[in-house]
Amino acid sequence: MKQTIMIVEDDTMIRQLIRMYLEKHDYDVVEATDGEEAQHKFLTYRPCLIILDLMLPKLSGEDFLTWLREKEEQTVSVIMLSAKASITDKIAGLRLGADDYITKPFDPNELIAHVEAVLRRTGQFCQKVVLDGLCIMPRKGEVLLYDQVVNVTKHEFQLLYYFMQNPNIVFSREQLISQLYPNEEQTVMDRTIDAHIKKLREKIETSPAQPKRIQTVRGMGYKFVTNT
């Protein structure tokens, strides 16, 4: 699965240039044009790395980074990209929690090299699957729905992780039992899976107005449906 990088930049030409180079190097890209939009996009897509301009409308880059680190969100790396070029500005940015600092104007190839270097150091902490605001982190054993931690059991976690790794694919109850109970297939009943599904739905499908994430396919089994 590709790593996701978010560009937070209000200059359209710079944002499009960075996007072009990132996609050329096989990254998924999310864009935000101001700090408030960046907050929303972060909670929805949970990127591995953020390229962050400082002088943004609505909410500055410094304030966005402070918000990010106050959430104790350390699994995402941040590269500041700014016209503020003084040593004082760089030190302040790094002390706020940035992993790297690049000044404008910049060479796109140099930026890519910095992205690759930062991800070499931090990418192992960014193992996650994110679909429609639902984020599962196998290393941490944690599930997040937008900004809220979802408390799940071991089997619920395993089931959700399997679904999210294989979105929009129908799995029979027998296949799901084999994934969750590899040494007990003969003794585990179909209704055990049904019970796990019911509990998961109660925890991750919080809005009656939204379509169910885990859908029943009559006569076949279940599938995890995503719009992304």
N, C-alpha and C positions, 0 to 999 in steps of 0.2 A: 504494500500500500504506500502511495506517495506521501511525503511529508508536506504539511500545509504551512504556508507562510502568509502572514497578513502584512500588507503595506498600509501604513497610516500616513497619508500625505495629501495635502489639499491642492497641490499643483498637478493638474491633469497630465501634462506632458511628462513630468518626472515619474508619476505613478505608472503611466502606460509604458514608459521605457523600462522601468524596473520589472514590471509584469512580464514584458516580452523576454527579458533575459532569464528570469526565473523559470518561466514555462519552457524555454529552450533547454534548461538544465533539469527538466522533468519534475518540477515542484508544482503542487496545487497552490493556487493563489486566491486570496480573499482581499478585497480592497475596502478601505474606510477613508472618508475625506475629512473627518473631524474626530475629536476625542470622544464625544458622546456616542457617535456611531461605532467607534472602535470598541467601546465597552460592550455594546449589544452584539457586535460581530464576534468578539472574543468568546462571549458566553455561548454563542450558537455554534461556532466552528472549532473552538479550542485549538488554535494553531500551535505548532511547535516553536515557531520563531516569529518575532514581530520586527519589521523595519519601521522605525518610528521617527517622524519629523517632530520637532519641538514646538515650532510656532504654528499652532493649529487653531481654527475657530472653535467656539463653544467650550472646549476643554483642552487645555494645553497638553503638549506631550509630557511635560514634567508631572502635571496633575494626573494624567492617565497612568503613567508609570507608578506613581505613588499609590494610586487606587489598586493597580495590579499587584504590587508587592504587599500591600496591606491585607490583601486577600490570602496571603501566604501561598501565592501561586508561584512556585519555583520551578515548575516543569516546563515553563515557556521561557525562551531566551529572547533578549531584546538587543537590537542594534540601533543606536541612535544615529540619525542621518540629519544633519543640521547645518545651516549657514553660520551658526555660532561657533567660531573657530578658536576662541581663546583657550588657553590652558585652564583657566578658572572654570569655563563652561564645561570643558571635557571632564574635569575632576568632579564637578557637581553632578553631571550626568551619570558617571560611573558610581558615585556614592549613592545615588538614588536607586541603583539596582540594574543599570544597563550592563550588558556583557561586553559591549564594544561600542566605539564611537567613531563615526566617519563624517568628515566635513564636506560641504558642498562648495564648489562643483566637485564631482566625483567621476571616476571611471567605472562604468557598469561591470566590467570584468573584474576590477578590484573588489567591488561590492560582492560579487559572486564568490570570490576567494574568501572574503571575510565570513560570508554565510556558511560556506563549507567548513571553515575552520571552527566556527562556533558550534555547529551541529556535530562535528567530530567529538567535541568535548562534552556536549550536553544531550545529544540525540538519543542516547540510551535511556534517558529519563523521560522521553517523550513518546513512549509506546502507548498508543491509545487508538480507539476507534470512535469516531464522532459522526453521528447521523441525526440531523434535524434537532440539534440542541441536546441530544442525549450522548453522554461521553462515558466510555468505560476504559479504565486504566488497569491492565492486567498486572503490572508490576506492583502497583499500590493496592490492588484489590478493591478499587473504589469505583462507584458509579455516581455521576452527576447529571442532574436534569436542570439545564441552564445553570443557575447559581446555587442549587440545593443538592446536598448529599442525599442519595437514596440508599437506605439501609436494606441490604438483601442478604439472603442466606447463601451458603456455599453453592448449593445446587442451582439456586436462582441466578447467581453470578455466572456460573458455567453455562447455563442455558442461554442467558442474555448475550454473553460473549460469542457463543456459537452462532446465534441468530444474526448478530451485528457484523460478524465476519462474512456472513453469507446472506445479505439482504435480498428480499424479493424472490427467494427460493423456497419452495414448499418442501417441508420435511414431515414424514410420517411419524406417528408416535413411536414406532419401533426404532426408527433412526435416532430419534432424540433420546430414547432410553439407552441405546447403545453408546451415545456420547456421554451421558451423565453417569451411567452405571455399567461400565464396560465388563465387569466381572459378575454382574447380577441380572443380566437380561432376562433370564428364565423366571426370575422370581418377582420382578418389578412389574406392576400392572399399569395399564394405559391410564387409569384415573390418577396415578401419581403425577404423570406429566400434566394432565389437565389441572391438577391442584397447583402445580408450579406456575403454569400459565395464568391461572386466575389471580394468584398472589402478585405476579409480575405486573399484570395489567393494572391492578389496584395501585401499584407504586409508581408506574411510569406513564400511565394514561390519566392525567389529572384533569383534563378538560373534556367535558362531554361533547363540546362543539367540534373537537378535532377527531379525525378518523383514527381508529385503533391502530397502534403500531404493530401489535401482534394480532394477526387476523386468522380466523378459522377458515380452512378451505374444505368444504363439506366432502366427506368421503375420502379425503387425502391426508389431512393433517393441519399443520400450521405454517405460517410464514411471517417474517418480519418485514413490514412494508415501510419504505422510505421515499421521500420526495426528492432527495438529493441525488 
